[in-house]
């Protein structure tokens, strides 16, 4: 299976720009990020980028979260011209812009290699709850929780959301990478639309705070819902079904390692809570499957 492009890194607070209403993110992004392309790379760094662009296979480039269209342009240029002589030479590709080149340089220079990601934390924000799963590379579940962090009667404004996120942030376990699921947006009823805007705003703040102050290091990765659905075969027609049976099989087979007490606690949760807990654990497991494929 080709999962190129399903992983997206967010560097220094690049907060979920494809995950929801753009106006929610605009203020957050402009406040946290001001990146311009220029003479900011050493000669050694430029050589490193050129080695990757000139010699990596399509599959290797996909693991750097380089977009599928950019990969095709790079491979075509190499085939026609024999490689790149300089960083600026990359900009000679038709359709390639400085913003795209910047992303590639960041991915090559600062992206973690899969073998360096010892622990991930998958996070789901579904106000008033936040759910997370802390998973190691060898598939040991370190923690798995769902907790209420926002008062249901809270006023719907950014300040109350920000305060709630700041309070819950210290309770999140430390990880090499934080994962969120990138869900497709559909036209909703007005009540659902308000809930979606709240969810997106809070998730954007959480992502920004997790990345803030960690310059040159990708901290948050989003995975498309479609990739998870395909990976675990959770689709019936156009609908995604529950992954709880799949998760139980992963437990029974020993693919995911869970302490008895933690699994007992999971089984005692309500069906709604189990579904959210299931989703974040499958998200964490999906990350390792995707980077290893």
LUMTI-552962 format. One record per residue (C-alpha): residue in one letter; x, y, z. Coordinates in pm, whole numbers, padded with zeros to 5 digits, always signed. Layout:
N
AXYZ ...
This chain:
293
X+00000+00000+00000 X+00117+00349-00079 X+00061+00584+00213 X+00272+00870+00076 X+00142+01201+00199 X-00076+01066+00481 X+00169+01187+00747 X+00211+01560+00796 X+00461+01723+01033 X+00384+02049+01212 X+00703+02240+01292 X+00722+02524+01544 X+00345+02561+01576 X+00229+02501+01220 X-00113+02417+01354 X-00328+02177+01158 X-00372+02405+00863 X-00562+02143+00662 X-00777+02008+00943 X-01061+02257+00955 X-01190+02611+00908 X-00896+02823+00799 X-01003+03133+00985 X-00954+02954+01318 X-00591+02888+01242 X-00490+03213+01079 X-00433+03411+01398 X-00257+03121+01571 X-00026+03055+01278 X+00073+03417+01222 X+00150+03465+01590 X+00364+03155+01624 X+00534+03122+01289 X+00725+03361+01067 X+00947+03157+00840 X+01111+03293+00529 X+01338+03119+00283 X+01688+03262+00261 X+02058+03199+00328 X+01983+03015+00653 X+02150+02681+00579 X+02518+02602+00613 X+02707+02451+00322 X+02705+02117+00508 X+02327+02134+00547 X+02281+02221+00181 X+02499+01925+00083 X+02287+01700+00306 X+01966+01815+00139 X+02115+01769-00208 X+02234+01415-00127 X+01882+01321-00021 X+01716+01482-00323 X+01965+01336-00569 X+01989+00980-00439 X+01678+00884-00238 X+01416+00650-00377 X+01049+00744-00401 X+00972+00542-00086 X+01252+00712+00108 X+01126+01056+00005 X+00774+00964+00119 X+00904+00896+00471 X+01018+01259+00489 X+00657+01376+00453 X+00733+01529+00113 X+00413+01565-00090 X+00343+01317-00368 X+00340+01584-00641 X+00674+01724-00521 X+00826+01376-00522 X+00714+01320-00881 X+00867+01652-00989 X+01196+01569-00812 X+01218+01223-00969 X+01130+01355-01315 X+01392+01629-01291 X+01656+01377-01183 X+01571+01150-01473 X+01583+01433-01726 X+01876+01636-01589 X+02083+01403-01373 X+02026+01567-01035 X+02051+01902-00861 X+02370+02106-00840 X+02254+02350-00572 X+01961+02428-00342 X+01856+02713-00570 X+01859+02468-00860 X+01556+02297-00702 X+01356+02615-00759 X+01408+02575-01133 X+01152+02292-01131 X+00828+02412-01282 X+00565+02460-01012 X+00819+02452-00729 X+00807+02748-00492 X+01020+02864-00201 X+00758+02750+00050 X+00772+02395-00084 X+01152+02394-00082 X+01150+02518+00277 X+00932+02225+00383 X+01163+01980+00211 X+01473+02126+00377 X+01306+02110+00719 X+01197+01751+00661 X+01549+01643+00559 X+01740+01836+00825 X+01512+01824+01127 X+01271+01535+01084 X+01311+01244+01324 X+01400+00910+01167 X+01151+00632+01251 X+01405+00444+01461 X+01452+00753+01679 X+01084+00771+01774 X+01082+00557+02087 X+00748+00683+02222 X+00446+00850+02065 X+00140+01007+02223 X-00180+00995+02016 X-00426+01264+02122 X-00795+01314+02047 X-00979+01633+02142 X-01356+01587+02170 X-01478+01864+02402 X-01528+01846+02690 X-01295+01542+02687 X-00938+01475+02583 X-00820+01120+02517 X-00468+00990+02471 X-00266+00673+02423 X+00105+00655+02505 X+00273+00381+02300 X+00634+00267+02265 X+00803+00150+01948 X+00784-00210+02071 X+00405-00162+02113 X+00394-00142+02493 X+00104+00075+02615 X+00241+00306+02884 X-00077+00501+02954 X-00426+00519+02807 X-00669+00777+02941 X-00978+00983+02873 X-01042+01281+03096 X-01274+01580+03113 X-01082+01906+03083 X-01346+02161+02983 X-01660+02258+03169 X-01962+02192+02951 X-02116+02525+03051 X-01799+02718+02970 X-01844+03025+02754 X-01746+02956+02398 X-01456+03193+02351 X-01085+03146+02284 X-00970+03257+02628 X-01161+02981+02810 X-01034+02724+02560 X-00676+02843+02599 X-00695+02831+02979 X-00835+02477+02968 X-00561+02361+02731 X-00290+02513+02951 X-00430+02329+03252 X-00446+01989+03083 X-00112+02015+02901 X+00109+01920+03203 X-00087+01596+03246 X+00007+01472+02899 X+00296+01222+02906 X+00617+01326+02733 X+00678+01168+02392 X+00910+01195+02094 X+00614+01276+01871 X+00252+01372+01927 X-00011+01240+01688 X-00350+01373+01584 X-00599+01234+01336 X-00679+01455+01039 X-01049+01405+00978 X-01240+01521+00669 X-01477+01811+00728 X-01837+01793+00612 X-02127+02034+00619 X-02283+02013+00964 X-02597+02131+01136 X-02553+02452+01338 X-02513+02273+01673 X-02264+02028+01525 X-02083+02313+01353 X-02028+02489+01687 X-01890+02170+01839 X-01659+02122+01540 X-01528+02479+01562 X-01463+02429+01934 X-01285+02101+01869 X-01067+02245+01593 X-00978+02558+01791 X-00876+02359+02099 X-00679+02106+01896 X-00498+02388+01715 X-00402+02547+02048 X-00285+02213+02187 X-00069+02144+01882 X+00080+02493+01894 X+00169+02463+02263 X+00319+02117+02217 X+00545+02255+01943 X+00615+02599+02089 X+00976+02657+02195 X+01105+02343+02022 X+01263+02505+01720 X+01389+02290+01434 X+01218+01978+01570 X+00892+01839+01436 X+00675+01761+01737 X+00327+01694+01601 X+00225+01467+01315 X-00124+01428+01171 X-00243+01110+01003 X-00534+01114+00762 X-00845+00926+00873 X-00858+00752+00535 X-00517+00596+00597 X-00627+00452+00932 X-00951+00324+00782 X-00762+00154+00500 X-00486+00020+00723 X-00724-00157+00963 X-00998-00224+00705 X-01261-00031+00898 X-01480+00070+00605 X-01820-00069+00509 X-01925+00111+00195 X-01851+00478+00255 X-01881+00451+00632 X-01609+00390+00888 X-01704+00129+01146 X-01583+00085+01503 X-01231-00045+01548 X-01298-00212+01883 X-01304-00565+01742 X-00980-00496+01557 X-00825-00364+01878 X-00933-00674+02071 X-00762-00892+01809 X-00444-00688+01845 X-00455-00749+02221 X-00526-01122+02187 X-00246-01172+01934 X+00003-00986+02150 X+00063-00726+01879 X-00017-00456+02136 X+00109-00517+02488 X-00123-00403+02765 X-00126-00458+03140 X-00421-00658+03270 X-00543-00375+03494 X-00537-00124+03209 X-00737-00353+02984 X-00989-00421+03260 X-01037-00047+03310 X-01093-00006+02937 X-01360-00277+02928 X-01543-00112+03219 X-01578+00217+03032 X-01897+00320+02851 X-01927+00231+02483 X-01865+00595+02385 X-01550+00619+02597 X-01424+00285+02467 X-01464+00410+02110 X-01253+00720+02175 X-00990+00517+02362 X-00986+00267+02078 X-00939+00539+01816 X-00633+00697+01979 X-00463+00362+02032 X-00520+00263+01670 X-00384+00605+01570 X-00065+00543+01768 X-00027+00192+01627 X-00095+00320+01274 X+00195+00565+01296 X+00451+00290+01352 X+00296+00072+01082 X+00309+00357+00831 X+00668+00463+00895 X+00784+00102+00887 X+00597+00013+00566 
